[in-house]
């Protein structure tokens, strides 16, 4: 798959768009999951002022999908 790099304005627009509505509805769950992934070393959280200058970076809005008994 080959796509062109995002422009700085497009990145800014994506970040300004914010999260999906489902993320607002389940923000405590997202907060816990993100903290767990950071603690396990799967993710590194950077401020956008640094992340926006990473080459070929792209962004997706955070969202959730309800599932029954996923962690049972």
Residue pairs with C-beta under 8 A, 6 or more apart in sequence:
5 55
5 56
6 14
6 57
6 58
8 52
11 52
11 57
11 58
11 59
12 52
14 58
14 59
14 61
15 48
15 52
15 59
17 61
18 61
19 61
19 62
19 63
20 61
20 62
20 63
20 64
22 63
22 64
22 65
23 30
23 61
23 62
23 63
23 64
25 64
26 64
29 64
30 62
30 64
34 43
34 45
37 43
38 44
38 45
51 57
